[in-house]
Amino acid sequence: MINNMLNLPSLKIIDMHESESDYRFLVETALPPPTHWECYEAFFENLPDMDVNRSVTNRLIDWIQEASLEKTFTSVADDIGVDEKTVRNIFNDYVAELEVQTEFRTPKWLGLDEVHLLKNYRFVVTDVENKSVIDILRKRNSNKDVVISYLSKLKDIDKIELVAMDMWRPYKDAVNMVIPHAKIVIDKLHVVKLANETLEKIRKANRQNVSAKERRQLMRDRYVLLIRRKNLNDFDDQIKLQVLTDMFPLLGQAYELKEQFFDIYEAKTVDEAYKLYQEWLSNVPKELMIYFEDLIRAMTNWEEEIFNYFTSPITNARVLKSLN
């Protein structure tokens, strides 16, 4: 029974002592000595279950490598009782090994975006076509000069046809400077997000002059405002939406405008999308203009890049979702 505790085939347990904090094993190798061994000659035994560079098992090395992809180095170190520097070094070696094994190919569809990871925003470079992450940099470093420097180092940059991004001017300036032949496409994820954010502004504005009960209802049922009407399969959610929009008419109008704006992205052609947008814009009443101004300004300032989506419908959404 004792020989099964470590689950390391190359080691045979001779003795074991248990304390409040750990187990201590006295072991010997289960493998025969090297065939070239001679009497009185010092040699190191072959221990295939152990890492030759560190006093840990290969099994622990593998675990640290995988865990460090999802947790901070400090968190991993605390979990297993080793120094944070050890975890960092093991992970750095792992990354270096992967880089040697990986043949990088500049994608046809490049993605530039950001994602919230480990309590910080990170600059993410993706291969949109193959739905994979190419690189992750710290957000604070993602100014225009850094983006220009990064793009300039890509091999075969002439192969890039499309670049999906959010509405951040340094991304656009960097792409236009380094990859002027590439078509910029504003990811629809960031555009429709502005429509949903408009509902949040109106919902919060409605909290000011209502009863405590109505305020709680606005807070509790706000999620139904962000769901497309066609996706409200739960009858209770349909009732909640109806109650909210009846109780707060301005919010109801904004919800309908949000739904109409989402419908633009179901257009089959860019001409149809332009027409739907102009119709949508003409339907926004004066009293709601102030709430939709961020969305309308974005549509004006990034018109070409936003409507490029309807001829080149690429999005980073799936790649970014896999990181959250």
C-alpha positions in Angstrom: 0.0 0.0 0.0 2.8 2.4 0.9 4.5 2.0 -2.5 1.4 3.4 -4.3 1.2 6.7 -2.4 3.6 8.7 -4.5 2.5 7.1 -7.8 6.0 7.5 -9.2 7.0 4.2 -10.8 10.7 4.9 -10.7 10.8 5.3 -6.9 10.4 2.7 -4.2 9.3 3.9 -0.8 11.4 2.6 2.1 9.9 4.6 4.9 7.4 7.4 5.5 6.9 10.0 8.3 3.8 12.2 8.6 3.8 15.6 10.4 1.1 18.2 10.8 2.1 20.0 7.5 3.6 17.3 5.3 4.7 13.8 4.5 8.4 12.8 4.3 9.4 9.8 2.3 12.6 7.8 2.3 12.9 6.3 -1.2 15.3 4.5 -3.4 15.3 4.0 -7.2 13.5 1.1 -8.5 15.7 1.0 -11.6 19.0 -0.9 -11.9 22.3 1.1 -11.9 23.9 2.1 -15.2 25.5 -0.7 -17.1 28.9 1.1 -17.1 28.9 1.4 -13.3 32.1 0.2 -11.7 33.1 -0.3 -8.1 33.9 2.9 -6.2 32.9 5.1 -9.1 30.4 7.9 -8.2 27.4 8.3 -10.5 24.0 9.9 -10.6 21.1 7.6 -10.8 18.6 8.0 -13.6 15.3 9.3 -12.1 12.8 9.7 -15.0 10.0 11.0 -12.8 12.1 13.9 -11.6 13.1 17.2 -13.3 16.8 17.2 -13.9 17.2 21.0 -13.3 15.0 21.3 -10.2 14.3 19.3 -7.1 10.7 18.6 -8.1 8.8 15.9 -10.1 8.0 16.3 -13.7 4.4 15.9 -12.7 4.6 19.1 -10.6 6.3 21.0 -13.5 3.4 20.0 -15.8 0.9 21.2 -13.2 2.6 24.5 -12.7 2.7 25.1 -16.4 -1.0 24.5 -16.9 -2.0 26.4 -13.7 0.0 29.4 -14.6 -2.1 29.9 -17.7 -5.1 30.6 -15.5 -3.8 32.0 -12.2 -1.2 34.5 -11.1 2.3 33.2 -10.2 1.8 34.2 -6.6 -1.5 32.2 -6.4 0.1 29.1 -7.9 3.1 29.4 -5.5 0.8 29.7 -2.5 -1.2 26.6 -3.6 1.9 24.3 -3.6 4.2 26.0 -1.1 7.0 27.1 -3.4 8.7 30.4 -4.1 6.9 32.7 -6.6 10.2 33.1 -8.5 10.3 29.3 -9.0 6.8 29.3 -10.6 7.7 32.3 -12.8 10.9 30.6 -14.0 9.1 27.3 -14.8 6.5 29.2 -16.7 9.0 31.2 -18.7 10.8 28.0 -19.6 7.5 26.6 -20.8 6.8 29.6 -22.9 10.3 29.5 -24.4 9.7 25.8 -25.3 6.4 26.5 -26.9 7.9 29.3 -29.0 10.5 27.0 -30.4 7.9 24.5 -31.3 5.5 27.0 -32.8 5.8 28.3 -36.3 4.3 31.7 -36.4 2.3 32.7 -39.5 1.0 36.2 -40.0 -2.8 35.9 -40.3 -4.9 37.2 -43.2 -7.4 38.6 -40.7 -5.7 40.3 -37.7 -7.5 41.3 -34.6 -6.5 44.2 -32.2 -8.4 44.4 -29.0 -8.2 44.4 -25.2 -9.5 42.0 -22.5 -9.7 42.1 -18.7 -7.4 39.4 -17.3 -6.0 38.9 -13.8 -7.4 42.3 -12.7 -5.8 44.3 -15.5 -6.6 45.2 -19.1 -4.4 43.5 -21.6 -3.7 44.4 -25.3 -4.6 41.2 -27.3 -3.5 40.4 -30.8 -5.5 37.6 -32.5 -5.8 35.5 -35.6 -9.4 36.2 -36.3 -9.8 33.7 -39.1 -8.5 30.8 -37.1 -10.0 32.1 -33.8 -6.7 32.0 -31.9 -4.7 34.4 -29.7 -1.3 35.5 -31.1 0.0 37.7 -28.3 -1.1 39.4 -25.1 0.6 42.6 -23.9 0.0 44.8 -20.9 -2.7 47.4 -21.6 -0.6 50.3 -20.3 1.9 49.6 -23.1 -0.6 49.6 -25.9 -0.1 53.2 -27.0 0.3 54.0 -30.7 4.1 53.8 -30.8 4.0 50.3 -29.2 1.3 49.1 -31.6 3.4 50.5 -34.5 6.5 48.8 -33.2 4.6 45.5 -32.8 3.0 45.5 -36.2 6.3 46.5 -37.9 8.0 43.3 -36.5 5.4 41.0 -38.1 6.7 38.9 -40.9 4.9 38.8 -44.3 2.8 41.8 -43.3 1.6 42.2 -46.9 -0.5 39.1 -46.3 -2.8 40.9 -43.9 -6.1 41.7 -45.6 -8.4 42.7 -42.8 -7.9 44.1 -39.3 -10.7 43.9 -36.7 -10.5 46.3 -33.9 -12.4 48.4 -31.4 -12.9 52.2 -31.8 -9.5 53.3 -30.4 -7.8 55.9 -32.6 -4.2 54.7 -31.9 -5.1 51.3 -33.4 -6.4 52.9 -36.5 -3.4 55.3 -36.9 -1.0 52.4 -36.4 -2.6 50.2 -38.9 -2.9 53.0 -41.5 0.8 53.7 -41.0 2.2 50.2 -41.1 -0.4 48.2 -43.0 -2.1 50.8 -45.3 -3.4 48.2 -47.7 -5.4 46.4 -45.0 -9.1 47.1 -44.6 -10.1 48.1 -41.0 -13.3 46.6 -39.7 -14.8 47.8 -36.4 -15.9 44.8 -34.5 -19.7 44.8 -34.2 -19.4 43.7 -30.6 -18.2 47.2 -29.7 -20.8 49.0 -31.7 -23.9 47.2 -30.3 -22.4 47.5 -26.9 -22.9 51.3 -27.1 -26.6 50.6 -27.8 -27.0 48.5 -24.7 -25.0 51.1 -22.6 -27.6 53.7 -23.7 -30.4 51.7 -22.0 -28.3 51.6 -18.8 -28.0 55.4 -18.9 -31.8 55.8 -19.2 -32.5 53.1 -16.6 -30.3 54.9 -14.1 -31.9 58.3 -15.0 -35.3 56.8 -14.2 -34.2 55.8 -10.7 -34.1 59.4 -9.5 -37.9 60.2 -9.1 -39.5 56.8 -8.4 -40.5 54.9 -5.4 -38.2 52.5 -3.6 -40.2 49.6 -4.9 -39.9 50.8 -8.5 -36.2 51.5 -8.0 -35.7 47.9 -6.8 -37.6 46.6 -9.9 -35.4 48.7 -12.2 -32.4 47.1 -10.6 -33.6 43.6 -10.3 -35.1 43.2 -13.8 -32.5 45.3 -15.8 -31.0 42.2 -17.4 -34.1 41.8 -19.7 -33.4 45.1 -21.3 -30.1 43.8 -22.6 -31.6 40.6 -24.2 -32.9 40.7 -27.7 -36.7 40.4 -27.7 -36.6 37.3 -30.0 -34.3 35.6 -27.5 -36.6 36.1 -24.5 -37.9 32.5 -24.3 -38.9 32.6 -20.7 -42.5 33.9 -20.4 -41.7 35.5 -17.0 -38.9 37.5 -18.7 -41.3 38.7 -21.4 -43.7 39.9 -18.7 -40.9 41.7 -16.8 -39.9 43.5 -20.0 -43.5 44.5 -20.7 -43.9 45.9 -17.1 -40.7 47.9 -17.3 -41.4 49.4 -20.7 -45.0 50.3 -19.7 -43.9 51.7 -16.4 -41.1 53.9 -17.9 -42.2 55.0 -21.4 -38.9 56.7 -22.3 -37.1 53.4 -21.4 -39.6 51.6 -23.6 -38.8 53.8 -26.6 -35.1 53.4 -26.0 -35.5 49.6 -25.9 -37.3 49.7 -29.3 -34.6 51.8 -30.7 -32.0 49.4 -29.4 -33.8 46.5 -31.0 -34.0 48.4 -34.3 -30.3 49.2 -34.1 -29.4 45.5 -33.6 -31.5 44.7 -36.7 -29.1 46.8 -38.8 -26.5 44.0 -38.3 -28.9 41.6 -40.0 -28.6 43.5 -43.3 -27.5 41.4 -46.2 -25.7 44.2 -48.0 -23.8 47.4 -47.0 -26.4 49.5 -48.9 -29.2 47.9 -46.9 -27.3 48.6 -43.7 -26.8 52.3 -44.6 -30.5 52.6 -45.3 -31.5 50.9 -42.0 -29.2 53.2 -40.1 -30.6 56.4 -41.7 -34.1 55.2 -40.9 -33.1 54.4 -37.3 -31.4 57.8 -36.9 -34.5 59.6 -38.1 -36.6 57.7 -35.5 -34.6 58.9 -32.5 -36.7 61.5 -30.7 -35.2 64.7 -29.4 -35.6 63.7 -25.8 -33.5 60.6 -26.3 -30.7 62.2 -28.4 -28.7 63.0 -25.4 -28.6 59.3 -24.3 -27.8 58.0 -27.8 -25.1 60.7 -28.5 -22.1 58.4 -27.9 -23.5 55.8 -30.3 -24.4 58.4 -33.0 -21.0 60.1 -32.6 -19.2 56.7 -33.1 -21.3 56.0 -36.2 -20.3 59.4 -37.6 -16.6 59.3 -36.7 -16.1 55.6 -37.7 -18.6 55.3 -40.5 -16.4 53.7 -43.1 -14.8 51.2 -40.7 -18.1 50.3 -39.1 -19.9 49.7 -42.4 -16.9 47.7 -43.7 -18.3 44.9 -41.5 -21.1 44.4 -44.0 -18.7 43.5 -46.8 -16.2 41.8 -44.5 -18.1 40.4 -41.5 -15.2 39.5 -39.2 -15.3 39.6 -35.4 -13.0 39.0 -32.4 -15.9 38.0 -30.2 -15.3 34.3 -30.0 -11.6 34.6 -29.4 -12.1 37.2 -26.6 -14.8 35.1 -25.0 -12.4 32.2 -24.7 -10.2 34.4 -22.6 -12.9 35.4 -20.1 
